[in-house]
Amino acid sequence: MQRDYQELLILRNINQNTSQPRLAKEVGFSVGKVNFIIKALVDKGLLKCDRFISSNNKMKYSYLLTDDGIREKMVLTKKFIDRKKTEYEELQREYEIDVAKWGKTK
């Protein structure tokens, strides 16, 4: 899986009250991988992370996309859509070649 796509999944699914285990489950990554990507996003200035103590005295984190993070999410989303359009067009061409050679399926 490409790094851009992994970051896009995190940027799309993270919110202020997201826990890393919950986020890992939503995107299908290990908690360690989510933690690694979140740290990279924080280092890039795309995500802000604040610690706080919850009502049951546990240390928790609050996540917030920065303005740069919002822009990067938009850029990565556009790249993803463009890549999927290209893949679709290639599959469509292959399908048309197969139909010309073998005829349509039922």
trRosetta pair geometry for C-beta under 8 A, 3 or more apart (Angstrom, degrees):
i j d omega theta_ij theta_ji phi_ij phi_ji
1 5 5.6 -113 178 80 91 124
1 6 5.7 104 124 -58 116 97
2 5 4.5 89 66 7 89 105
2 6 7.0 -155 96 -7 46 85
3 6 5.6 -55 -149 35 34 113
3 7 6.3 31 155 -16 67 105
4 7 5.9 -59 -151 39 30 109
4 8 6.2 33 151 -23 65 107
4 76 5.4 -173 -180 -133 95 104
4 79 6.3 -50 157 95 148 146
4 80 7.6 -166 127 -64 110 89
5 8 5.4 -50 -146 34 33 115
5 9 6.5 38 154 -22 64 100
5 76 7.8 168 -89 -177 34 112
5 80 6.6 113 -105 -101 83 112
6 9 5.8 -50 -153 30 31 112
6 10 6.8 26 151 -13 63 104
6 29 7.3 84 -147 -80 102 142
6 33 7.7 -95 -161 164 131 113
6 37 5.8 -131 141 -106 108 141
7 10 5.8 -56 -152 38 36 109
7 11 6.0 33 153 -18 70 109
7 37 6.1 -167 -94 -164 64 112
7 40 7.4 -92 -98 96 111 121
7 41 6.4 149 -143 -79 100 106
7 72 7.7 -57 140 144 128 120
7 76 6.4 -129 93 -112 101 161
8 11 5.7 -56 -141 41 31 110
8 12 6.0 29 160 -19 66 109
8 73 6.9 122 -132 -138 68 63
8 76 4.1 -160 -85 139 106 131
8 77 6.5 147 -145 -69 121 59
8 80 6.0 120 -164 -46 175 139
9 12 6.0 -58 -144 37 25 109
9 13 6.1 -3 166 2 62 119
9 27 4.4 109 155 -140 123 125
9 29 7.7 134 105 -23 140 122
10 13 6.4 -77 -142 48 23 94
10 14 5.6 24 169 -32 68 115
10 23 7.0 49 -131 174 76 127
10 27 6.6 -24 -74 -63 57 167
10 34 6.8 151 -106 -141 114 76
10 37 5.1 -177 -42 125 157 132
10 38 6.6 -153 -169 -73 143 70
10 41 6.6 -141 108 -38 137 149
11 14 6.4 -45 -124 24 21 108
11 41 7.2 175 -73 -125 90 144
11 46 7.2 -56 -99 152 117 126
11 47 7.7 -134 -102 -69 79 112
11 65 6.7 76 -152 -104 86 122
11 69 6.5 -171 -131 -180 112 93
11 72 6.9 -137 -109 99 160 97
11 73 4.3 -160 148 -99 136 102
11 76 6.9 109 45 53 147 144
12 73 6.8 144 -68 -152 64 113
12 77 7.7 114 -78 -82 113 106
13 18 7.2 114 136 -118 77 155
13 23 6.0 136 117 -142 115 86
13 26 5.1 167 -170 116 144 136
13 27 5.7 -158 29 -59 159 106
14 18 5.2 -131 -147 42 58 154
14 23 6.1 17 -94 -118 74 136
14 38 7.6 132 -99 -106 146 102
14 47 7.1 2 102 -127 160 131
14 63 5.0 -68 169 113 118 148
14 65 7.4 132 86 -56 111 92
15 18 5.0 114 49 -30 65 106
15 63 6.9 115 107 74 15 103
16 62 5.3 1 -170 -163 77 91
16 63 6.2 -156 -114 61 31 59
16 64 6.1 26 -97 -77 85 79
17 62 7.2 -13 -81 -121 44 78
18 22 5.9 -140 -161 81 72 115
18 23 4.9 67 167 -61 122 108
18 63 6.1 -36 50 32 103 127
19 22 4.5 87 58 10 87 105
19 23 6.8 -157 88 -6 42 88
19 60 7.3 -71 -100 -144 92 99
19 61 7.9 119 -121 48 55 89
20 23 5.5 -55 -140 41 32 112
20 24 6.1 40 157 -26 66 104
20 31 5.3 84 135 -152 107 90
20 34 5.0 155 -161 106 90 130
20 35 5.8 29 -149 -69 148 82
20 38 7.1 -88 -105 -13 107 152
20 61 7.7 44 -33 44 97 129
21 24 5.6 -51 -146 32 30 115
21 25 6.6 31 155 -18 62 104
21 31 5.5 -17 -91 -97 63 121
22 25 5.8 -55 -154 35 32 111
22 26 6.4 32 150 -20 65 107
23 26 5.6 -55 -147 35 33 113
23 27 6.3 4 165 4 68 110
23 34 5.3 133 101 -152 111 145
24 27 6.7 -72 -142 49 23 90
24 28 7.9 -124 169 53 54 5
24 29 5.2 -102 -142 79 73 73
24 30 6.1 -22 -155 157 129 16
24 31 4.6 -72 -51 -80 159 56
24 33 7.3 117 -123 59 101 89
24 34 4.5 -108 -78 -22 86 141
25 28 7.7 28 -173 -71 25 37
27 34 7.1 133 53 -93 128 107
29 33 4.2 -114 175 84 115 127
29 34 5.2 141 93 -53 123 83
29 37 7.6 6 142 1 170 136
30 33 4.6 98 55 4 81 100
30 34 7.1 -144 95 -3 45 85
31 34 5.6 -53 -149 37 35 113
31 35 6.2 39 151 -22 66 105
32 35 5.6 -53 -148 35 30 113
32 36 6.4 33 153 -21 64 105
33 36 5.6 -51 -148 35 33 114
33 37 6.4 29 155 -15 66 106
34 37 5.9 -58 -147 39 30 107
34 38 6.1 31 154 -20 66 108
35 38 5.8 -54 -144 37 28 112
35 39 6.4 31 156 -20 63 105
36 39 5.9 -55 -152 34 27 111
36 40 6.6 26 151 -17 62 106
37 40 5.6 -54 -150 36 34 113
37 41 6.3 34 152 -19 67 105
38 41 5.6 -55 -147 37 32 111
38 42 6.3 34 153 -19 65 104
38 47 6.5 -94 -156 95 69 157
38 49 7.0 84 165 -76 111 139
38 63 7.4 -85 -143 -109 118 133
39 42 5.7 -53 -148 36 32 112
39 43 6.3 34 152 -20 65 106
40 43 5.6 -53 -147 37 31 113
40 44 6.3 27 154 -16 65 108
41 44 5.8 -56 -146 40 31 109
41 46 4.6 -83 -168 71 82 110
41 47 4.0 42 128 7 113 123
41 69 6.9 61 -179 -116 108 112
42 45 7.7 41 177 -71 32 23
42 46 7.6 -93 -70 53 21 68
42 47 5.1 -66 -74 78 61 93
42 48 7.3 104 -124 -108 85 23
42 49 5.3 -39 -99 0 132 118
44 47 7.9 54 61 14 89 79
44 68 7.7 -146 134 124 87 129
44 72 7.7 65 129 -75 134 168
45 66 6.0 -60 159 49 70 161
45 68 5.4 31 116 62 99 149
45 69 7.7 -141 123 -48 54 85
46 65 6.9 -31 162 -147 70 75
46 66 5.9 -146 -160 39 22 104
46 68 5.5 -103 -101 106 60 95
46 69 3.6 113 -179 -94 68 82
46 72 5.2 -46 -124 34 126 149
47 63 6.0 -19 -173 -162 110 99
47 64 7.2 143 -162 75 61 41
47 65 6.1 -42 -105 -106 66 49
47 66 6.6 -129 -73 -5 15 90
47 69 5.3 104 -64 -102 56 145
48 63 7.2 144 77 -158 54 47
48 64 4.6 -20 61 65 104 95
48 65 7.7 134 16 -141 82 1
48 66 5.6 105 -30 -61 98 92
49 61 5.5 -15 -168 -168 96 119
49 62 7.3 151 -156 74 47 49
49 63 5.7 -12 -102 -102 72 71
49 64 8.0 -172 -72 26 33 70
50 61 6.9 144 75 -157 40 64
50 62 4.7 -17 63 57 95 100
50 64 7.6 20 1 4 105 110
51 59 6.0 -15 -165 -169 111 98
51 60 7.2 146 -155 80 60 39
51 61 5.8 -39 -97 -98 58 68
51 62 7.9 -174 -84 15 12 78
52 59 7.8 151 80 -153 29 54
52 60 5.8 -28 68 68 77 87
52 61 7.7 138 21 -106 73 22
52 62 6.1 31 5 -16 118 112
53 57 6.0 -9 -178 -137 111 43
53 58 7.1 149 -156 70 63 29
53 59 6.3 -39 -100 -95 65 51
53 60 7.3 123 -128 19 16 84
54 57 7.0 -66 71 8 69 12
54 58 4.8 -7 38 56 115 83
54 59 7.8 -143 0 -69 87 4
54 60 4.8 69 -45 -11 106 130
65 69 3.7 -147 -163 103 82 129
65 70 5.2 107 136 -58 127 74
65 73 6.8 -21 -144 -24 146 136
66 69 4.4 106 45 0 67 103
66 70 7.2 -127 95 -4 40 82
67 70 5.7 -49 -152 31 34 111
67 71 6.6 32 150 -15 64 104
68 71 5.6 -54 -149 39 35 111
68 72 6.1 35 153 -20 68 107
69 72 5.7 -52 -142 38 30 110
69 73 6.3 37 154 -24 63 103
70 73 5.6 -50 -150 32 30 115
70 74 6.7 31 150 -18 61 103
71 74 5.7 -56 -156 34 34 112
71 75 6.4 33 149 -19 68 105
72 75 5.5 -51 -145 37 36 112
72 76 6.1 32 157 -16 68 107
73 76 6.0 -56 -143 41 27 107
73 77 6.2 31 154 -22 62 108
74 77 5.7 -54 -146 35 28 113
74 78 6.4 29 155 -19 63 105
75 78 5.9 -56 -152 35 29 111
75 79 6.5 30 151 -18 64 106
76 79 5.6 -51 -146 36 34 113
76 80 6.2 37 154 -22 65 105
77 80 5.7 -55 -149 35 30 113
77 81 6.4 29 154 -17 65 106
78 81 5.8 -55 -147 37 30 110
78 82 6.2 31 155 -18 65 107
79 82 5.8 -57 -148 38 29 111
79 83 6.3 29 154 -20 65 107
80 83 5.8 -55 -148 36 29 110
80 84 6.3 25 155 -15 64 108
81 84 5.8 -58 -147 39 30 109
81 85 6.3 35 153 -23 65 104
82 85 5.7 -51 -148 33 31 113
82 86 6.5 32 153 -18 63 104
83 86 5.8 -55 -152 35 32 112
83 87 6.5 33 150 -18 65 105
84 87 5.5 -50 -146 37 35 114
84 88 6.3 40 153 -22 65 104
85 88 5.6 -54 -150 35 31 114
85 89 6.4 30 153 -19 65 105
86 89 5.8 -53 -147 36 31 110
86 90 6.5 31 154 -18 64 105
87 90 5.8 -56 -150 36 31 111
87 91 6.4 29 154 -16 65 107
88 91 5.8 -58 -149 39 30 110
88 92 6.2 35 152 -24 66 106
89 92 5.5 -50 -146 33 32 116
89 93 6.6 34 154 -19 63 102
90 93 5.8 -52 -151 34 32 110
90 94 6.5 31 151 -16 64 105
91 94 5.6 -54 -148 38 34 112
91 95 6.2 38 153 -22 66 106
92 95 5.6 -54 -148 35 30 114
92 96 6.4 30 154 -19 64 105
93 96 5.8 -55 -148 36 31 111
93 97 6.5 33 153 -19 64 104
94 97 5.7 -54 -151 35 32 112
94 98 6.4 30 152 -17 65 107
95 98 5.7 -57 -150 39 32 111
95 99 6.2 33 152 -21 67 105
96 99 5.6 -49 -143 35 32 112
96 100 6.4 35 155 -20 63 104
97 100 5.8 -54 -150 35 30 111
97 101 6.3 19 154 -11 64 112
98 101 5.8 -63 -145 44 30 106
98 102 5.5 -23 174 27 71 115
99 102 6.8 -73 -118 59 19 75
99 103 6.6 -9 -163 177 57 10
99 104 5.5 22 -139 -79 103 63
